[in-house]
Amino acid sequence: MHIEYELSAVHRLLKRQNFSWISSRSIHPKGDQARQEAFKKL
């Protein structure tokens, strides 16, 4: 069985089940993880 959903329908289903749609932040491919961690410690 194959079922297709629109994104808005997925949001409604999640809300009905008391879930929320959470997406992660993207990471830039040229980003320097060590420099970012050092900046957080300031």
LINFENMO-V400758 format. One line per field, one symbol per residue. ss: DSSP state (A for helix, B for strand, O for the rest). burial: b if it has 16 or more other ideal C-beta (glycine too) atoms within 10 Angstrom, else e. A space follows every 50 residues. Layout:
ss->???
burial->???
This chain:
ss->OOOOOOAAAAAAAAAAOOOOOOOOOOOOOOOOAAAAAAAAOO
burial->eeeeeeeeeeeeeeeeeeeeeeeeeeeeeeeeeeeeeeeeee
